[in-house]
């Protein structure tokens, strides 16, 4: 009965529900904000990794 967790039509239904709930005007703003926050997260994670490796070589 349940072969895979998600099939393509499941994703289509989820996309339609998201568009109906948030509207087409808010989606680009939300995607832009998500992209910006992902870039910040990536740069902060890289900075933490660089700090850890710099701290290891000093000791």
N, C-alpha and C positions, 0 to 999 in steps of 0.2 A: 504494500500500500504506500509506504513512505520510502521512496528510493533515495532521494537527496533531500537535504534540508531546504534549500532554496532552488527553485526553478526560475527560468526567465520571466514567466508570467507573474510570479510572486514579486519580483523586483519592479515590474511594470506597475502593479497595483500599488506598491509602496510609493513609487515616484508620483503617481497620480494623486494619492492621498496627501503627500507633502506639498505638492503644487496647490491643491485645493485649500489646505489649511493655511499656508503661509502666503499664498498669492505670488504671482509672477514678478511683481516689483521688488519684493523683499528677498527673493532667492539670490540675485546677483550680489546684493549687499552682504548677505550671510556668507556666501562663498568667498567674497573678498576678505571679510573679517576672519574667516577660518584659515584662509591662506596666509594672511598676515600673522596670525597667532602661531601657525605651524612653523613659519620662518623664524619667529622669535624663539620658539621652543628649541628648534634645531640649533640655532646659534648659541643659546644658553647651554645646551647639552654639550656642544663642542667646546665651549669655554671651560666648562667644568672638567671635561676630559683632559684638556690641555693643562689646566691647573694641577690636576692629579698627577700627570706625567712629569710636569716641571717640579713638583714637590718631591717626587721619588728620586730624581737625579740629584737634588741638592743635598739630601740626607746622606 
